[in-house]
């Protein structure tokens, strides 16, 4: 550890800074502070130090450079180190310049609009590319990658059964419990079954499944494709002549389109089961009556609505996930932000489409 | 032959190191000593565990058995707090640079300094980062750039600048010249040599680059058959009758590198 042996400030010829021991990075902050406190003209005496690293040398160097300080008592090694450090005196900026002020707000707003526009156009283009991919596969079914699709079925569908079943089961219980409490005020507890039956089959079963699939699989699609983009796997595929759309995007899309109705149906069953359990234990309505009643109150069109919406939601989720994944460029931070964007976009689009469907099916008389 | 020079002041000592992933044994009874002030090159075929050896020494990989001492401190089974004191004294250049992608080059260099010396004032910190960047052989323009904007050679140099941030005594380099063009590789060799002399560094260098071995390594350790089979200068290694070593240094590339180096030395 260095020790300051002398700090003379009252001499007419200026101050002397004399250190002993090691002049290294360990003491850099203190050394700088002590030197800053001394008055000009300054002399730095290095005769007592036994070790100096480049940071120590840099502090001495910058004092000489900025304040014209005199260095005495430096050994040959120290002189050469000081010289060498001086050779590297090429000030570099630490962060890139960024404009500030009002103009910057407009610039960012403009950039945001332009980006939103290009994303939308890009999404359309991507949609077109997948359609072409589908067409190619229909024309040449030999190119269909059955293994890849089946593997995605497993990941997107089978492995999601547990979590989606549990979630829907709990949602069924919650709807039944809340419905029963409210309807009891009118003495109409029995209508709890109508509530459970219609809301889960028509809306919540598939919607909640879509949200879960977006979080589970949409994000995974974006992250997988994004990582492959960074590691240049997708570029490698292109140069070999394999279309990334056909090899990577279509299997994921098919899996998600085909699995969504199945998962949605499974979710509906789980929710009805959860609701049924609640009605049985809380309202003492036996399961057989519950099933009979469900049969009476749920029109078949409700199930059709669910099964029509599900593949569309699946398509949207896979589209947003794969599209965002393919947009990744540069660094790994983008994988994260694109994955987030994929989930947010797909859930948003799913809910927008769900309301469009609600209006549509009501207006064609499927109420 | 795993002889250690007589006047050796050991900086890294590895004794009886064993590493395995499941059934696959990577190292079995590896012994190695790195002396202060030398550049030790580590060579070996692909998959002989050069990078695993490096990771064991710097504590990223817990070995199954063996002792590792770095700068006089035992590295196996240390707590995070104890390891900090050692980490302050070494710098590591990873194979792919491993720059923090959300920070600029200058901020990358500042990370270790901020971590260990938080009281250094920002202007001084920025100046230190600037001269480290210049020392790493980068132009000052590179300071405010993000890693994704750099070429392969620049990433290595920025990684080196970060490795040098704390004025380390010990420098680990994992394939520093891989992926560089011959001119850039030669310049990088030169840079490492001059930094090593100037800052009195001990360098542990993994490489496949025969030119690097000839140009800057004081001793070379050969990894094969899960062990360090030999350590020595190139002439010492050539005197051995091991087929891999013979093929490595006397293959067409090995001879070409040797001839180049001899010509270069006589000119």
Interface residues (C-beta under 8 A of the other chain):
Chain A: X24 X25 X26 X28 X29 X30 X32 X53 X54 X55 X58 X59 X62 X81 X84 X85 X87 X88 X89 X90 X91 X92 X93 X94 X95 X96 X97 X330 X331 X332 X333
Chain B: X101 X102 X104 X106 X107 X110 X113 X117 X119 X120 X121 X124 X126 X127 X128 X129 X130 X131 X132 X133 X134 X135 X139 X140 X141 X142 X143 X144 X145 X146 X147 X148 X166 X167 X198 X199
